[in-house]
Amino acid sequence: MSKVIVLGSSNAVPDQKHENTHMAIVGNERTVIIDCASNPVLRLQQAGVDFNNITDLILTHFHPDHVSGVPLLLMDMWLMGHRRSLNIYGLHHTLDRIEDMMGLYSWSDWPDFFPVVFYRLPAGEMTPVLDCPDFRIFSSPVVHLLPTIGLRVEFMPCRKVMAYSCDTEPCAQVIHLAEGADVLIHEASGAYRGHSSAAQAGEVAQQAGVKTLFLIHYPVEKFQPGDLVAEAHQCFQGNIALAEDFMELDFS
Ligand SMILES: [Zn+2]
């Protein structure tokens, strides 16, 4: 069994139905959280994911809408008796700041705190992040306002592939990450520096030859700019949908 659960789908300004973008990959042996927004414990409870089972945390970049939930997640896991070690992966830029942030909370003084192992990823294309019987994960640097990675997840038994752009302008690295993928989850914040519009996400999906495109990290509530799916369809002929909170993708 492997599945991806979208825990949040909005850009940096969430609403009642859309939390900041983050997600979980649940396999037989590992539960991987990609980014950590707001208080992730609430989202994980609602999604039916036991946060004591979390084995790995991948942090894509050090913007508050992607990492502000880290201290609360670590504290709540500790308070609920978590004892096994937790792996945290990210670029040097990201993890240096995570350690600084946790230092401000004096986490070295938390009694009986579980071990945390940091894996600093080089900023090269298709860097191996995690390899387990359920899935393999690779990262590549993308083009955002500060050092940021996108991801490719290859699910082993079913041989399906999911790619996630994270926050980025349209770029070749995401096309490579998503090459021939079954699913591309691409941001659609808008055509700003360091971000992409829905049409640009469609262009990337078309060039990568993916089957299905999910738009994520989009403006919500009064900022919702119109029909993003129709906009993306101008450039991509495959399946397109908006990612929504608690959407599950089955990769069994
Ligand atoms: Zn960002």
Residues whose N, C-alpha, C, O or C-beta is under 5 A from the ligand:
A	BS01	ZN	H63 D167
